[in-house]
Amino acid sequence: MGSRAPGHREKTFAIADGLFASLVYIDTTEPKTTYQSVGGHGSRNDLSRELQALYDDQAHTRVTADAQHCSMNSNSCAYEITWSSIRAVCNGMDSLWVHFVNVAADLENVAVNNILARYQDAKGLRYTGAIALRNVLSGPIPNDLGQVFAFCCFSYVVSHLLHARNILPQGDILAGVHLWLHALEKDDERGAFQLLVQWLWPEAQHHLRLMYSVPAYQSEATNISHVNSRPMDMSPTNGQNLAYSQQDIDLFIDLLNTSNADLVSPSPSGMDMSSSQPSPYVEPHGPSYSTTSCQLRQAPVFKAVIQYIQENACVLGSLGGWGLVLKDVPTCLAWDQERRAQKRQIQDSFIRLLSSEKGKHDLVSRSIVNIAEAFVERGLLQEPNEIEFYMQLAGISLINGQASSQEFRDWIHNFHQSSTVDFAVKHLSCWHSDCGYKTNRSANLKRHVGSQHDNSEKGKRTNGYSRRK
């Protein structure tokens, strides 16, 4: 179990990144006109009823597709079911956005209006919800109203979809939302979030009252105290198996609650993790990064989204490159800081030039370029070779027909090969003659010198650094 955990974590991140990519794909290939809510400007329970009506129909469509599963190609069936599910979530977020705009107009709250200005439409809201999911998985938990609200919106919509399919009890919708309220740093944003729950999701208000209870809410349907150590197989060849038990979800959460260092380094040799079990959730006595992030992952409001992406692991994992775009938080932060010059170079001399040609190609090809562009912006793709390789993989997954897929891959490859810009990464080498340490980040080099070499030799640093390609 211990040796396999990092692999499962990589798959988890691939699926989460694939969720973001799937939203970009839908928005590119199926652009919508302005969504008009069928509920109008009525009572505060209209959103819940609207989603229920929307997803009752979607659930019936899925059941019909499942009934035909034995008579169809299973991979094709799983593919269609996944995209139908993603499309349903996008439609639900569109509906929620219309209700949110109406609520914001009634509240006239500064913090709420800031969300409107920040996202402008449902597309921005759902993108941020997907990004917030990854942030909870990888590092700094969301602590501002924009991300917390976006994720809870995403969870609310996904939970209604799962409830319509008799997977999630109605009482679990937004259960644990008090933990997300507790994660907000600013008092005015906490007040605004409470107002949004009251006016947008009135049926979930009682979950907020659990904020100071010990122990906090834990649904019987999401008991994380019994973790099945059976490994999950989410490889592309087994992705057609869409049935996942609650123990699979618990294993997902258990793996996520291991140290974030697992993202960049394997578990220490000899460490047996097979018998480790998480303790039942208890509200902390005081806020801290580690306990809060763990509890956010255990709450049903988060686990509903995990269950949703795990159900669609095959398609989402392939869109996430099965770990190709996996980057840790420091690497992504450096992309916007000390490596910002390289980011701009790749954007200006590679991505934007490629984007200027996408109009000559079909919508699916354009969507792949848009996904790569978004991944580069976020720091998940940072080198031209991995950008090309990712788009090649996405082309295989998304483009129907071998000839069309090959044509797309040839276009991407030839464009990369014809690029005359020097994208070679500059490496900094340790000044010590007996040390072969190299890095492309000056901060890493400084930490290395300070921790590995004698302090008496610090005077050599000034003239000792050298750059190598």
N, C-alpha and C positions, 0 to 999 in steps of 0.2 A: 504493500500500500504506500509506504513512505517514498519508495523510489518512483512510483507512478504519479504521485500527487502533482509535481510540477508540470507534467504533461497535461493533466486534466485542467490545471489552472490556465495553461496556455490556450487550451481549447475553449475554456470559459471566456477568456478575453477575446478570442477570435470570434466567438458567437456574439458577444456584446458589440464588437466593432462592426460585425456583419449587420447587426440591427440598424446601426447608423447608416451603413451603406445601402441597406434595403430601402430606407426612407428617401434617400437621395435618388435612388433608382426609380421609385414610384413617382416622385415629383417631377422627374425628367421625362419619363415615358408616358405618364398619364396626367398631364397638367390639368388643373381644375379651374373652373371659373369660380367666382365668389360663392362660397357656400351659404345657403339660406336655411336656417334652422326651421324644421317643421313645427317646432314648439312655440315659435313666436316669442313674445315678451310676457309670458304668463307666470304661473306660480313657480316657486323655487324648486319644486320637485319635477319640473318638466324635463330637465336634463337626464335624470335617472330613467324616466319613462321613455324618453326618446332613444336612449342607448339600448334599453331593454327591447324596444320594438325593432331597432336596427339589427341587434345581434341575435334575436330569436330567429329572424329570417336567415342570417348568416350561419347560425348553428344548424338549421335545417339543411342548408346547402352542403355543409360539411358532412352531415350524417349521410346524405345522399351519395356524396363522393366516396365516403368510407364504405358504403354498401357495395359500391362498384369496384372496390379495391382488388378483389380476387380476380376480376375479369380484365383488369387493366395492367399496364406496366407499372409496377409499384413505385419506381423512381419517379416516373412522370406524374403519378397520382400525388405523391408526397410533395413534389415541386408545385403543383397547382394548388394544393391545399394550403401550403405555406404562403404563397403569394396572395391567395384569397384572404388569409388571416391578416397579413400585413396591410393589405388594402382596407380591410375592415377597421383596423386600428387607426389608419390615416383618416378614414371617414369619421370615426368617432372623435378624433382630435379636432377635426373641422367643426363638428357639432358643438363640442365643448368650448371652442374658441368664441363662437357666436354668443353663447350664453355668458361667457366671461366678459365679453365686451359690454353686454347689457348690464351685468352686475357692477362692473367698474364704473359705468355711467351713473348708477344709483348711489354707489358708495362715495365717490369723489374723494378717495383716499390717495395721498401723494405716493406712498409706496406701491399701491396697486397700479396707479397711473404710470409709474416707472416701468412696470412689467409690460404694459401696452406699448410704451415707447421703445422698449428694448427688443421685443420680438415682432411687433407689427402685424404678424399673422400667425396662423396655426402652424405653418411650416417651421418658423423659428422656435415655437414652443416645443414641438415634438423633437426637433433636433437637439435642443438643450436637455430635454428629458432623457434622451439616449446617451448624451454626453455625461449627464449626472450619474447615470447607471454605472458607466465606466469609472467615474471618479470614486464612487463608493467601493468599487472592486479594487482599485489600484492604489489609492492613497488618500489625499486630502478630501475629507467628506464635504459635501455641499453645506455651506453655512450662510448663504445669502438667499434672500427671498426668491430671486429669479430662478435659481436652480432647484431649490426645494419645491417651489410651486410647480415647476415644469415636470419634475419627476413624479410628484403626487398626481398631477393631471394624467400622465402616462399610465401610472399604476391604476388609477380610477377607471380609465377606458379599458385597459387590458383586463382588469378584474371583472368588469361587466361582461366582457366577451367570454371569459372562463366560466362565469356564473351561468351564462346562457347555455353553455355546453355541459352544465351539471358537474363541473370540476371544482369550482370554488363556492363555498357557502356564502350566502348573501351577507352574513354577519362579518365575514372576513374582508369585505371591501373597505379599504383604507384603515383596517385595523393596525394599530401601531403608529398612526399618524402623529400621535402626541410626541413620539421620539423625534420626528422631523421638525416639529415645532420647537422642541428643546434644542435642536442643533443650530437654530438661528441665533446669531450673535447680537443683533440689534433689537431693542425693545419695540421700536416702532414697526419693525418687520414682523415680529411675533404678533403684535396686535393686528396688523393687516392680514396675516395668514389666518388668524382666528376668524376674522370677518369673512374671508374667502370661503373657509370651510362652512361657516354658518349660512352663507347666501348661495354658494354654488353646490355644496354637498351636504345639505341639511340632515340627510339620513346618517351621516358619519359624525355628527356633533358629539355623540356620547363617547366616541373614542378619545376625544380631547380631554375628557374629564379624568382620564387615567394617568394624567401627566405626573402626578405625585404619588401614585399608588406603588406599593411594593408587595409582591412582585408585580411587574407590569403585565399587560395583556399577552396571553399566549393561547392561540387557538388550538383546540383539540385536533383540528385538521392539519396543523403545521407544527406538530410537536418535534422539536429538534433534539430532544434528549436521547433519542434512539437512532443512531446513525448506522446505516448499513455500509459495511466496508467493501461491498462488492463493487469493483470498478465499473464505470460506465464506458461503453463503447460508442463514441460519437463520431467515428470516422466516416468519411463520405460513403464508404461501401455499406455501412450499416445505418445510414441516415433515414432509410425508409421506415424504420421501426419507430413510430411516433408515440407509442404508449410508454409513459414514464410513471413510476410509482412515487408516492410521497417520500419514500426512503431515498430515491434518486435525488429528489430536490434537497433533502437533508444532507446528502453527501456533497452536493454542489456547495451548499452553504458551509459545511465543515471544511472543505478545501479552501474556500475563500477566507475563512477565519484563521488560516495559518499565517505565518509571518509574511509581510509584503516582500521580504528579502528573497522569498522563493521565486519571485519574478525574474531575478537576475542571477541567482546562485542556487545550486541544488541543495537538498537537505544534507546535513552532516552525515557522513557514512556511519553506519552502525546504529542509527537512530530508528527505532521501531515505532512507527506512528499508527500501526494497524489497530492497536487497542485504545487509542486516545478517543475520548468522547467529550463533546462540549457539555458544559453544565447548563441546567435550565436557566433561562434568562431572569436576571434580577436587576432592578433599577439601581444604577450606581449612586453612591453617596455624594459624589462630586463629579463634574464633567471632566473627561479626559479624552485624548484622541483615540487611544486604542480601544477603550471600553465602548465609547460611543459608536465608532465605526462597526464594531462587532455587533452591537445591538441593533443598529440600523439594518444590518444584513439579516438578522434573525426575525425582524418584524414582518408580519404578513403583507404589509404594504410593499415591501421590497421583494419578498419571496414570490408574490404573484407574478412580478415581471420576470424573475428568474425562471419560474415554471413556463411562462410563455415563450421565452427565448430558447429554453431547452427543448420544448416540443418541436421547435422549428430549427433544430441544431444543424441539420444537414445543409440546408440552403444558406442559413446565416453564417455558418462556419466557413463555407466556401467563399462567401463574400468578404469575410474577414481574413482570407488568405491562410486559414488554419494556422495562425501564429506568425505569418510573415510580417504583419504590421504591428506586432507586439513591441511596445516601447514602455520603459518604466517612466515614472513621473519626472525624475531629474533630467532624463534625456529629452523629454518633451518640453520641459521648462527651458533647457539650454537652447533649444531650437529657436525660441523667441528672445533669447538673451545673448549669450556669447557667440552663438552660431547664427545669429540673425542675418549676417552678411551672406552666409552660404544659402540660407533659406531664400533670401531675395534673389540671389543669383539663379537658383534652380527655378524659382517661380517666373522670373523675367525671361530667362534664356531657354527654358525647357517647357514648363507647364503652360505658360500663356501662349507660347508659339504653337504648341500642340492644340490648345483650346481654340485657337484661331482657325484651325483646319477642321474642327469637328462638325461644322455646319455642312460640310460636304458628305457627311456620313449619316446613317440612320439614327433613330432615337436611342436605341440600345447602346450603340457605340458612343454616342454623346454622353449617355448616363455613366458609362465606365470612366470616361475622362473626367466627368464632374465628381465622381467618387474619389478618384485619385487626387484631384485638385483639393478636395476637402481634407483628405488624409494628409497631404503635404502641409496644408495650412495648420493643422493640429499637431504636426510633428510625428505622425505615425508612419509616414514614408519620408525618408530624408536623403536617399541616394538615387540617382537616375537608374541604376541597375535594378534596384528593388522596385522602383516605380514601374519600370517596364515589365518586370516579372509579375508584379501584382496585376497589372492590366491584362497580361497574357492569361493568367489564371481566371480572372473575371470574364474574359472573353469566352473561354471554354465553358464556364458555368452559365452565362447569360445569353449567348448568341446561338440561336437555333440554326442547324445545318452546318455540316463540316466545312463546306466551301466558304460560307460567310464568316465562320469563326476564323478560318485560316486567313482570309482576306484582312480581317481586323488585326490579327496578330502580326501579319506581315507589315501592315501600315505602321503599327507601333514600333516594331523592331527597326524598320528602315528609317523612321523618323529619328529614333535614338542614335542609330549609327551615323546618320548624316549630320548630327549636331557637332559643331566644331568647338563648342565651349569646353574649356578645361574644368572638369568638375572634380579633379583630384583633391582629396582631403589632405590638408596640411597637418602633419603630426608633430607634436612637441616631444623631444627626447630628453630623458633625464641626463643631467650634466655629469653624473658620476661615471667614470670610465668603465667600471665593472658592472654597470647596471644597464639592462636592455629595455627598461620600461619606456613605453611610448603611449601617448594619448593625444586626442585632438582637442582636449579641453584644458585650458591653463589652470583652472581650479583643481582638477584632478592631479596635475603635475605638482602643484604646490603642496597638496595634501600628502602625496607620495614622498616628496623630499623631506617634509617635516616629520613623517612617521617612520621612514626607512633608513635615513642617513644621519650621521653624527651631527649634532648641532654645531660642533666646532667648524664644520665645513660650510656653514651657511654663507660665508663670505664669497664662496666660489659661484654662488647662484647668479649674481648679477650678469656675469659675462659667460656663464656656462651653458645656458639654454641654447639649443640649436634646433633649427627647423629642418625637417626632412619630408620629402614627399613619400 
